[in-house]
Amino acid sequence: MEVERAEYLHQFVEETDWYNGIVLDALLPGGGAAWRRLPRPLQSWLRNYLGGNILYLASGFLWCFYIYHWKRNVYVPKDSIPSKRAMLLQIYVAMKAMPWYCALPTLSEYMIEKGWTKCFSSISEVGWPIYLTYMAIYLVLVEFGIYWMHRELHDIKPLYKYLHVTHHIYNKQNTLSPFAGLAFNPLDGILQAVPHVIALFIVPTHFMSHILLLFIEALWTANIHDCIHGKVWPVMGAGYHTIHHTTYRHNYGHYTIWMDWMFGTLRDPEEDPKKTE
């Protein structure tokens, strides 16, 4: 039994090595000879750090180019475009926090490889219907956890004062940009992502899906800080999140509006256009 378990857990090790090879072989000089000598957690952290920086900067620059230059005055009025100084400050804050952000997926991978979570390696182990059921439960848990973590970062005054206020200096449309998505105090950013890891101990989760969702966070947070109301129900898009940055008391949710609706903190930009502005 122990041998079978060790062989099963080794699948996660091999999968992590594969991810490391894709990123580190492509980005570091000398092929795999150098980074393979590093301790396994440091290999994963380095992959997450390099991949996270590329994803954050590439998605931010491309999205800003599209909405502020290519589609200038289509999505965002000229007087609402954030200044270069504001965006550079957001990049600076995010870059300072990035090394710490990357510790969380590194920790989750370590716990998965050790067999401490309910992760499984292949969808074929459970089948697509069960996989989709598990993923739906995982996302509900994450949505619930992020909602309450975010709300408490506002309601508990020391947490707001010493952590979350760093993100809320961007409180108007002309100070918010896709780069603000990761401009947090590092502990604040980690706390809001922790529900992704806690869920691994509650519901069986596909390993690759977990890793992908952690990195999709960078794209999602860029999207909800661009101030463009997509009007896709029940998605907690930028229209809702812009209200959050102006009132501080509404729209704490992450992917959807359901938690805010359930707990009485929802404010719809369609129903309150003046306050949204």
TORKOL-4160 file (C-alpha; in steps of 0.2 Angstrom, whole numbers, padded with zeros to 4 digits, m for minus):
277
<pt num="1" X="0000" Y="0000" Z="0000"/>
<pt num="2" X="0014" Y="0012" Z="0005"/>
<pt num="3" X="0023" Y="0008" Z="m0012"/>
<pt num="4" X="0007" Y="0011" Z="m0022"/>
<pt num="5" X="0004" Y="0028" Z="m0013"/>
<pt num="6" X="0022" Y="0033" Z="m0016"/>
<pt num="7" X="0021" Y="0029" Z="m0034"/>
<pt num="8" X="0005" Y="0038" Z="m0035"/>
<pt num="9" X="0012" Y="0054" Z="m0027"/>
<pt num="10" X="0027" Y="0053" Z="m0039"/>
<pt num="11" X="0015" Y="0057" Z="m0053"/>
<pt num="12" X="0013" Y="0075" Z="m0045"/>
<pt num="13" X="0032" Y="0076" Z="m0044"/>
<pt num="14" X="0034" Y="0072" Z="m0062"/>
<pt num="15" X="0020" Y="0084" Z="m0067"/>
<pt num="16" X="0029" Y="0098" Z="m0057"/>
<pt num="17" X="0045" Y="0094" Z="m0066"/>
<pt num="18" X="0037" Y="0095" Z="m0082"/>
<pt num="19" X="0030" Y="0112" Z="m0078"/>
<pt num="20" X="0047" Y="0118" Z="m0072"/>
<pt num="21" X="0056" Y="0111" Z="m0088"/>
<pt num="22" X="0044" Y="0121" Z="m0099"/>
<pt num="23" X="0047" Y="0138" Z="m0091"/>
<pt num="24" X="0065" Y="0136" Z="m0084"/>
<pt num="25" X="0073" Y="0128" Z="m0099"/>
<pt num="26" X="0065" Y="0142" Z="m0110"/>
<pt num="27" X="0070" Y="0156" Z="m0099"/>
<pt num="28" X="0086" Y="0152" Z="m0090"/>
<pt num="29" X="0103" Y="0150" Z="m0099"/>
<pt num="30" X="0112" Y="0134" Z="m0100"/>
<pt num="31" X="0097" Y="0123" Z="m0101"/>
<pt num="32" X="0091" Y="0112" Z="m0086"/>
<pt num="33" X="0109" Y="0109" Z="m0079"/>
<pt num="34" X="0108" Y="0124" Z="m0068"/>
<pt num="35" X="0091" Y="0125" Z="m0061"/>
<pt num="36" X="0089" Y="0106" Z="m0058"/>
<pt num="37" X="0103" Y="0107" Z="m0045"/>
<pt num="38" X="0092" Y="0118" Z="m0034"/>
<pt num="39" X="0080" Y="0111" Z="m0021"/>
<pt num="40" X="0063" Y="0106" Z="m0027"/>
<pt num="41" X="0053" Y="0120" Z="m0018"/>
<pt num="42" X="0066" Y="0133" Z="m0025"/>
<pt num="43" X="0063" Y="0126" Z="m0043"/>
<pt num="44" X="0045" Y="0128" Z="m0041"/>
<pt num="45" X="0046" Y="0145" Z="m0034"/>
<pt num="46" X="0058" Y="0151" Z="m0048"/>
<pt num="47" X="0046" Y="0144" Z="m0061"/>
<pt num="48" X="0031" Y="0153" Z="m0053"/>
<pt num="49" X="0041" Y="0169" Z="m0051"/>
<pt num="50" X="0047" Y="0170" Z="m0069"/>
<pt num="51" X="0030" Y="0164" Z="m0076"/>
<pt num="52" X="0021" Y="0176" Z="m0064"/>
<pt num="53" X="0031" Y="0191" Z="m0069"/>
<pt num="54" X="0029" Y="0187" Z="m0088"/>
<pt num="55" X="0010" Y="0184" Z="m0087"/>
<pt num="56" X="0007" Y="0200" Z="m0076"/>
<pt num="57" X="0018" Y="0212" Z="m0087"/>
<pt num="58" X="0013" Y="0205" Z="m0104"/>
<pt num="59" X="m0006" Y="0204" Z="m0100"/>
<pt num="60" X="m0005" Y="0222" Z="m0092"/>
<pt num="61" X="0004" Y="0230" Z="m0106"/>
<pt num="62" X="m0006" Y="0222" Z="m0120"/>
<pt num="63" X="m0023" Y="0226" Z="m0111"/>
<pt num="64" X="m0018" Y="0244" Z="m0108"/>
<pt num="65" X="m0012" Y="0246" Z="m0126"/>
<pt num="66" X="m0029" Y="0239" Z="m0132"/>
<pt num="67" X="m0040" Y="0249" Z="m0122"/>
<pt num="68" X="m0030" Y="0265" Z="m0120"/>
<pt num="69" X="m0022" Y="0267" Z="m0137"/>
<pt num="70" X="m0029" Y="0255" Z="m0150"/>
<pt num="71" X="m0047" Y="0258" Z="m0144"/>
<pt num="72" X="m0044" Y="0275" Z="m0137"/>
<pt num="73" X="m0061" Y="0284" Z="m0132"/>
<pt num="74" X="m0070" Y="0268" Z="m0136"/>
<pt num="75" X="m0070" Y="0260" Z="m0119"/>
<pt num="76" X="m0062" Y="0273" Z="m0108"/>
<pt num="77" X="m0064" Y="0292" Z="m0110"/>
<pt num="78" X="m0048" Y="0301" Z="m0113"/>
<pt num="79" X="m0049" Y="0310" Z="m0096"/>
<pt num="80" X="m0052" Y="0294" Z="m0087"/>
<pt num="81" X="m0036" Y="0285" Z="m0093"/>
<pt num="82" X="m0024" Y="0283" Z="m0079"/>
<pt num="83" X="m0007" Y="0292" Z="m0080"/>
<pt num="84" X="0009" Y="0283" Z="m0084"/>
<pt num="85" X="0015" Y="0288" Z="m0066"/>
<pt num="86" X="0000" Y="0279" Z="m0058"/>
<pt num="87" X="0003" Y="0264" Z="m0069"/>
<pt num="88" X="0021" Y="0263" Z="m0065"/>
<pt num="89" X="0018" Y="0265" Z="m0047"/>
<pt num="90" X="0006" Y="0250" Z="m0048"/>
<pt num="91" X="0019" Y="0240" Z="m0057"/>
<pt num="92" X="0032" Y="0244" Z="m0044"/>
<pt num="93" X="0020" Y="0239" Z="m0029"/>
<pt num="94" X="0016" Y="0222" Z="m0039"/>
<pt num="95" X="0034" Y="0219" Z="m0042"/>
<pt num="96" X="0039" Y="0221" Z="m0024"/>
<pt num="97" X="0025" Y="0209" Z="m0019"/>
<pt num="98" X="0028" Y="0196" Z="m0033"/>
<pt num="99" X="0042" Y="0186" Z="m0024"/>
<pt num="100" X="0030" Y="0183" Z="m0009"/>
<pt num="101" X="0015" Y="0179" Z="m0020"/>
<pt num="102" X="0025" Y="0165" Z="m0028"/>
<pt num="103" X="0027" Y="0157" Z="m0011"/>
<pt num="104" X="0009" Y="0151" Z="m0010"/>
<pt num="105" X="0008" Y="0141" Z="m0026"/>
<pt num="106" X="0025" Y="0134" Z="m0021"/>
<pt num="107" X="0018" Y="0129" Z="m0004"/>
<pt num="108" X="0003" Y="0121" Z="m0012"/>
<pt num="109" X="0013" Y="0111" Z="m0024"/>
<pt num="110" X="0024" Y="0105" Z="m0010"/>
<pt num="111" X="0009" Y="0099" Z="0000"/>
<pt num="112" X="0001" Y="0091" Z="m0015"/>
<pt num="113" X="0017" Y="0081" Z="m0018"/>
<pt num="114" X="0018" Y="0076" Z="0000"/>
<pt num="115" X="0000" Y="0069" Z="m0001"/>
<pt num="116" X="m0007" Y="0080" Z="0012"/>
<pt num="117" X="m0022" Y="0087" Z="0001"/>
<pt num="118" X="m0036" Y="0079" Z="m0009"/>
<pt num="119" X="m0028" Y="0082" Z="m0026"/>
<pt num="120" X="m0029" Y="0070" Z="m0040"/>
<pt num="121" X="m0017" Y="0069" Z="m0055"/>
<pt num="122" X="m0028" Y="0064" Z="m0070"/>
<pt num="123" X="m0046" Y="0068" Z="m0074"/>
<pt num="124" X="m0047" Y="0050" Z="m0080"/>
<pt num="125" X="m0046" Y="0044" Z="m0062"/>
<pt num="126" X="m0063" Y="0051" Z="m0058"/>
<pt num="127" X="m0071" Y="0054" Z="m0075"/>
<pt num="128" X="m0078" Y="0071" Z="m0083"/>
<pt num="129" X="m0095" Y="0072" Z="m0074"/>
<pt num="130" X="m0086" Y="0070" Z="m0056"/>
<pt num="131" X="m0072" Y="0081" Z="m0061"/>
<pt num="132" X="m0084" Y="0095" Z="m0066"/>
<pt num="133" X="m0094" Y="0092" Z="m0050"/>
<pt num="134" X="m0078" Y="0094" Z="m0040"/>
<pt num="135" X="m0073" Y="0109" Z="m0049"/>
<pt num="136" X="m0090" Y="0117" Z="m0046"/>
<pt num="137" X="m0088" Y="0114" Z="m0028"/>
<pt num="138" X="m0070" Y="0120" Z="m0028"/>
<pt num="139" X="m0075" Y="0136" Z="m0036"/>
<pt num="140" X="m0090" Y="0139" Z="m0024"/>
<pt num="141" X="m0078" Y="0137" Z="m0009"/>
<pt num="142" X="m0065" Y="0149" Z="m0017"/>
<pt num="143" X="m0078" Y="0162" Z="m0020"/>
<pt num="144" X="m0085" Y="0160" Z="m0003"/>
<pt num="145" X="m0068" Y="0161" Z="0005"/>
<pt num="146" X="m0062" Y="0176" Z="m0005"/>
<pt num="147" X="m0078" Y="0186" Z="m0002"/>
<pt num="148" X="m0076" Y="0184" Z="0017"/>
<pt num="149" X="m0057" Y="0187" Z="0017"/>
<pt num="150" X="m0059" Y="0202" Z="0006"/>
<pt num="151" X="m0074" Y="0209" Z="0017"/>
<pt num="152" X="m0064" Y="0206" Z="0033"/>
<pt num="153" X="m0049" Y="0215" Z="0026"/>
<pt num="154" X="m0061" Y="0230" Z="0026"/>
<pt num="155" X="m0071" Y="0227" Z="0042"/>
<pt num="156" X="m0056" Y="0223" Z="0053"/>
<pt num="157" X="m0048" Y="0241" Z="0054"/>
<pt num="158" X="m0030" Y="0235" Z="0058"/>
<pt num="159" X="m0030" Y="0224" Z="0043"/>
<pt num="160" X="m0037" Y="0238" Z="0032"/>
<pt num="161" X="m0025" Y="0251" Z="0039"/>
<pt num="162" X="m0009" Y="0240" Z="0038"/>
<pt num="163" X="m0013" Y="0229" Z="0023"/>
<pt num="164" X="m0027" Y="0232" Z="0011"/>
<pt num="165" X="m0026" Y="0251" Z="0011"/>
<pt num="166" X="m0011" Y="0249" Z="m0001"/>
<pt num="167" X="m0023" Y="0243" Z="m0014"/>
<pt num="168" X="m0036" Y="0256" Z="m0011"/>
<pt num="169" X="m0026" Y="0271" Z="m0015"/>
<pt num="170" X="m0032" Y="0268" Z="m0032"/>
<pt num="171" X="m0050" Y="0274" Z="m0029"/>
<pt num="172" X="m0055" Y="0283" Z="m0045"/>
<pt num="173" X="m0057" Y="0278" Z="m0063"/>
<pt num="174" X="m0042" Y="0288" Z="m0068"/>
<pt num="175" X="m0031" Y="0279" Z="m0056"/>
<pt num="176" X="m0037" Y="0261" Z="m0059"/>
<pt num="177" X="m0029" Y="0251" Z="m0073"/>
<pt num="178" X="m0025" Y="0233" Z="m0077"/>
<pt num="179" X="m0009" Y="0234" Z="m0067"/>
<pt num="180" X="m0018" Y="0238" Z="m0051"/>
<pt num="181" X="m0024" Y="0220" Z="m0051"/>
<pt num="182" X="m0009" Y="0214" Z="m0042"/>
<pt num="183" X="m0004" Y="0230" Z="m0033"/>
<pt num="184" X="m0006" Y="0224" Z="m0015"/>
<pt num="185" X="0003" Y="0222" Z="0001"/>
<pt num="186" X="0011" Y="0205" Z="m0002"/>
<pt num="187" X="0002" Y="0198" Z="0014"/>
<pt num="188" X="m0015" Y="0205" Z="0008"/>
<pt num="189" X="m0013" Y="0197" Z="m0009"/>
<pt num="190" X="m0008" Y="0180" Z="m0001"/>
<pt num="191" X="m0023" Y="0180" Z="0011"/>
<pt num="192" X="m0035" Y="0183" Z="m0003"/>
<pt num="193" X="m0028" Y="0168" Z="m0013"/>
<pt num="194" X="m0027" Y="0157" Z="0002"/>
<pt num="195" X="m0045" Y="0150" Z="m0001"/>
<pt num="196" X="m0038" Y="0142" Z="m0017"/>
<pt num="197" X="m0026" Y="0131" Z="m0006"/>
<pt num="198" X="m0039" Y="0128" Z="0009"/>
<pt num="199" X="m0051" Y="0121" Z="m0004"/>
<pt num="200" X="m0038" Y="0107" Z="m0008"/>
<pt num="201" X="m0040" Y="0100" Z="0009"/>
<pt num="202" X="m0059" Y="0100" Z="0007"/>
<pt num="203" X="m0064" Y="0094" Z="m0010"/>
<pt num="204" X="m0054" Y="0082" Z="m0022"/>
<pt num="205" X="m0046" Y="0094" Z="m0035"/>
<pt num="206" X="m0037" Y="0091" Z="m0051"/>
<pt num="207" X="m0019" Y="0097" Z="m0049"/>
<pt num="208" X="m0017" Y="0105" Z="m0066"/>
<pt num="209" X="m0033" Y="0114" Z="m0064"/>
<pt num="210" X="m0028" Y="0121" Z="m0047"/>
<pt num="211" X="m0011" Y="0127" Z="m0054"/>
<pt num="212" X="m0020" Y="0135" Z="m0070"/>
<pt num="213" X="m0033" Y="0144" Z="m0059"/>
<pt num="214" X="m0020" Y="0152" Z="m0048"/>
<pt num="215" X="m0011" Y="0159" Z="m0063"/>
<pt num="216" X="m0028" Y="0164" Z="m0071"/>
<pt num="217" X="m0030" Y="0175" Z="m0056"/>
<pt num="218" X="m0017" Y="0187" Z="m0063"/>
<pt num="219" X="m0028" Y="0189" Z="m0079"/>
<pt num="220" X="m0044" Y="0190" Z="m0069"/>
<pt num="221" X="m0038" Y="0204" Z="m0058"/>
<pt num="222" X="m0031" Y="0214" Z="m0073"/>
<pt num="223" X="m0048" Y="0212" Z="m0081"/>
<pt num="224" X="m0058" Y="0218" Z="m0066"/>
<pt num="225" X="m0048" Y="0234" Z="m0063"/>
<pt num="226" X="m0049" Y="0241" Z="m0081"/>
<pt num="227" X="m0066" Y="0250" Z="m0077"/>
<pt num="228" X="m0075" Y="0243" Z="m0092"/>
<pt num="229" X="m0092" Y="0236" Z="m0087"/>
<pt num="230" X="m0094" Y="0220" Z="m0097"/>
<pt num="231" X="m0112" Y="0217" Z="m0092"/>
<pt num="232" X="m0111" Y="0198" Z="m0092"/>
<pt num="233" X="m0122" Y="0192" Z="m0078"/>
<pt num="234" X="m0118" Y="0185" Z="m0065"/>
<pt num="235" X="m0100" Y="0189" Z="m0068"/>
<pt num="236" X="m0092" Y="0201" Z="m0055"/>
<pt num="237" X="m0084" Y="0212" Z="m0069"/>
<pt num="238" X="m0075" Y="0228" Z="m0069"/>
<pt num="239" X="m0091" Y="0238" Z="m0067"/>
<pt num="240" X="m0095" Y="0231" Z="m0051"/>
<pt num="241" X="m0077" Y="0231" Z="m0045"/>
<pt num="242" X="m0075" Y="0250" Z="m0049"/>
<pt num="243" X="m0089" Y="0253" Z="m0037"/>
<pt num="244" X="m0080" Y="0243" Z="m0024"/>
<pt num="245" X="m0065" Y="0255" Z="m0026"/>
<pt num="246" X="m0076" Y="0270" Z="m0024"/>
<pt num="247" X="m0088" Y="0265" Z="m0010"/>
<pt num="248" X="m0077" Y="0252" Z="m0001"/>
<pt num="249" X="m0092" Y="0244" Z="0006"/>
<pt num="250" X="m0099" Y="0234" Z="m0009"/>
<pt num="251" X="m0095" Y="0221" Z="m0021"/>
<pt num="252" X="m0082" Y="0211" Z="m0012"/>
<pt num="253" X="m0085" Y="0195" Z="m0023"/>
<pt num="254" X="m0072" Y="0188" Z="m0035"/>
<pt num="255" X="m0079" Y="0179" Z="m0050"/>
<pt num="256" X="m0097" Y="0182" Z="m0048"/>
<pt num="257" X="m0110" Y="0193" Z="m0039"/>
<pt num="258" X="m0119" Y="0179" Z="m0029"/>
<pt num="259" X="m0110" Y="0181" Z="m0013"/>
<pt num="260" X="m0113" Y="0199" Z="m0012"/>
<pt num="261" X="m0131" Y="0196" Z="m0017"/>
<pt num="262" X="m0133" Y="0183" Z="m0003"/>
<pt num="263" X="m0124" Y="0193" Z="0010"/>
<pt num="264" X="m0132" Y="0210" Z="0006"/>
<pt num="265" X="m0117" Y="0220" Z="m0001"/>
<pt num="266" X="m0121" Y="0220" Z="m0019"/>
<pt num="267" X="m0122" Y="0236" Z="m0029"/>
<pt num="268" X="m0126" Y="0235" Z="m0047"/>
<pt num="269" X="m0118" Y="0248" Z="m0059"/>
<pt num="270" X="m0133" Y="0248" Z="m0070"/>
<pt num="271" X="m0144" Y="0254" Z="m0055"/>
<pt num="272" X="m0133" Y="0267" Z="m0048"/>
<pt num="273" X="m0124" Y="0275" Z="m0063"/>
<pt num="274" X="m0120" Y="0291" Z="m0054"/>
<pt num="275" X="m0111" Y="0283" Z="m0039"/>
<pt num="276" X="m0102" Y="0272" Z="m0051"/>
<pt num="277" X="m0095" Y="0287" Z="m0059"/>
